[in-house]
Amino acid sequence: MSKRMTVVFDDDELYTALKAEAARTGRYAKDIVTEALIEWFEAKEDEELSQGLDEIWAEYKRDGGIDAETFFTQLKAEAES
């Protein structure tokens, strides 16, 4: 479903660059803006995931975590004894 929205550019150079890129590539400006927004949202999501992973990694180190290979080797050794 299409939705309409008016975007007001306070930066004339940005608007001109957008229109020039649209003309140069034979695309609509709305498609370029949509693509840019999708990339921005994906980058924000990646940033949030990265922060979460940093927190998990810090907790892992703090609690004396070991890598999976070592864990499973130790688990196998315990099961065999």
C-alpha positions in Angstrom: 0.0 0.0 0.0 1.4 3.4 -1.0 1.4 6.3 1.5 2.2 9.9 0.6 4.4 12.2 2.6 5.8 15.6 2.0 9.5 16.1 2.7 10.7 19.7 3.2 14.5 20.0 2.5 16.1 22.8 4.5 19.3 22.1 2.6 19.1 23.2 -1.0 22.4 21.4 -1.9 21.0 18.1 -0.5 17.8 18.5 -2.6 19.8 19.4 -5.7 22.1 16.4 -5.2 19.1 14.1 -4.8 17.4 15.4 -7.9 20.7 15.2 -9.9 21.3 11.6 -8.8 17.7 10.7 -9.8 18.2 12.2 -13.2 21.7 10.7 -13.6 20.4 7.2 -12.7 17.0 7.4 -14.3 15.3 6.8 -11.0 12.6 8.6 -9.0 13.8 10.7 -6.1 11.3 8.9 -3.9 13.0 5.5 -4.7 16.4 6.9 -3.7 14.9 8.3 -0.4 13.2 5.0 0.3 16.5 3.1 -0.3 18.4 5.5 2.0 15.8 5.1 4.7 15.9 1.3 4.5 19.7 1.3 4.7 19.5 3.7 7.7 17.0 1.5 9.6 19.2 -1.6 8.9 22.2 0.3 10.2 20.4 1.3 13.3 19.2 -2.3 13.9 22.8 -3.6 13.3 24.1 -1.0 15.8 21.5 -2.1 18.4 22.4 -5.8 17.9 26.1 -5.0 18.2 25.5 -3.2 21.5 23.6 -6.2 22.7 26.4 -8.5 21.7 28.9 -6.3 23.4 26.9 -6.6 26.6 26.6 -10.4 26.2 30.4 -10.7 25.5 31.2 -8.6 28.7 29.0 -10.8 30.8 30.6 -13.9 29.2 34.0 -12.7 30.1 33.0 -11.5 33.6 31.5 -14.9 34.4 34.5 -16.8 33.2 32.9 -18.2 30.0 34.7 -20.6 27.8 34.4 -21.2 24.0 32.0 -23.8 22.7 34.7 -26.2 21.6 36.3 -26.3 25.0 32.9 -26.7 26.7 31.8 -29.6 24.5 35.3 -31.3 24.9 35.0 -31.0 28.7 31.4 -32.3 28.6 32.4 -35.3 26.5 35.3 -36.1 28.8 33.0 -35.9 31.8 30.5 -38.2 30.1 33.2 -40.8 29.3 34.5 -40.9 32.8 
